[in-house]
Amino acid sequence: MKKTVSPARKLNGEITIPPDKSIAHRAALFASISDEVSHISNYPAAQDPQSSLSCMQQLGVPITQENDRVEIKGVGRKGLQKPASVLDCGNSGTTMRLLTGLLAGAGVPATLQGDDSLSRRTMKRIIEPLRKMGLSISAREDAYPPLRIEKPMPVQPIRFELPVASAQVKSCVLLAGLFGESPTEVIERIPSRDHTEKMLGLEVKQRGDKKFIYSSLGHDIPGQSMRIPGDFSSAAFWLVAGAVHPEADLQLKGVGINPSRTALMDILKRMGARIEVSNERYEGKEPVADFSVKTSDLQPTEIHAWEVPNAIDELPVLTVAMACAGGTSAIRHASELRHKETDRIAAISEILKAAGVEIQEFEDGLEISGESGRRFKPFEGTSRDDHRIAMTAAVMGLCSNGDCTIHEAEAAAVSYPDFWKDMESVS
């Protein structure tokens, strides 16, 4: 789908942020291996979390869905069935990585495949620790999907220090560890999103600058009856749009504010963004709040290495704020961006350059020459089938001085099905 985005005279109004994919994936998987019946509301219609539901149904879990309400009758640790066909994870790296750990630990033979984009993403970071746990995993070129769990193997608990900050790798190992007689210990030096340990109620210890997380057969798996909070990563596009647009006043409702997810907001505030947080509350075990954001005079900034894992999904749209801040900004230590749905460093560099931004690309990031009050030149670019690149380009189009064309704009639906409709409602 080709989408033309015209400059917005103003951005004004209220947006209800779509449900959080990261939490929804976990709710579906964890509820399935609980012994309880879980009732989940505000479950996302987005493609990725729907892939998780579909896979769990193929594994014999009774799931009914009516609009955004899902009932999952958990089958317990031992109730998952060998699927009759290949498990299709679609574009969802979270589904593939977490489900591989879960099935390998549970001893359920299965093959997990993805779409063309996911099939190009390396799975080596989960394959290596799972093999250290004695589990049988094979992959194309020993790294790429499809992944095959070939035969049931007993889990050998390990002590695993994460080589990079990754909530998906951490969760994969912890899920496999749930099937071990003695505890698997995952050690995290740089914090990543902590939904897995919170939602499963795992034992967590902090010693100095390291976090230790434990999982084993001895840990009871709780039901997941909850309302899925709004996705901070989706709110990020509007926080940036509101801050950089010359006439903006946006209200964002029901956004998750888990501290392991909200680095972008802290960075924007450091840059001078006028963001207010109100009506703080809890939905399930997750903190939630409402936001308002208004036109702001942004200053340049550099992203610290320790901020990158917390803001990894929001870094593409953060480059738009950097381009509109008076001075030079930089993102480094973010080579992980090259291994997402597409090479996001290359993709965003291409679009920013087409829009008249001076930019220097590095293997692990970008340096951006910002301009206070910048209006982007009209540009034509492609999302490369990446939802976050599509929406980042849309934010730039709203803040341009002419019509901008975005190819493969339908990619936004992967995480935010109503993005284009919400954009029209406030512009």
Buried (B, 14 or more C-beta within 10 A) or exposed (E): EEBEBEBBEEBBEEBBBBBBBBBBBBBBBBBBBBBBEBBBBBBBBBBBBBBBBBBBBBBBBEBEBEEBEBBBBBBEBEBBEBBEEEBBBBBBBBBBBBBBBBBBBBBBBBBBBBBEBBBBBBBEBBBBBBBEBBBBBEBEEEBBBBBBBEEEBEBBBBEBEBEEBBBBBBBBBBBBBBBBEEBBBBBBBBBBBBBBBBBBEBBBEEEEEEBBBBBBBEBEBBBBBBBBBBBBBBBBBBBBBBBBBBEBBBBBBBBBBBEBBBBBBBBBBEBBBBBEBEEEEEBBBBBBBBBBBBBBBBBBBBBEEBBBBBBBBBBBBBBBBBBBBBBBBBBBBBBBBBBBBBBBBEBBBBBBBBBBBEBEBBEBBBBBBBBEEBBBBBBBBBBBBBBBBBBBBBBBBBBBEEEBBBBBBBBBBBBBBBBBEBBEEBB
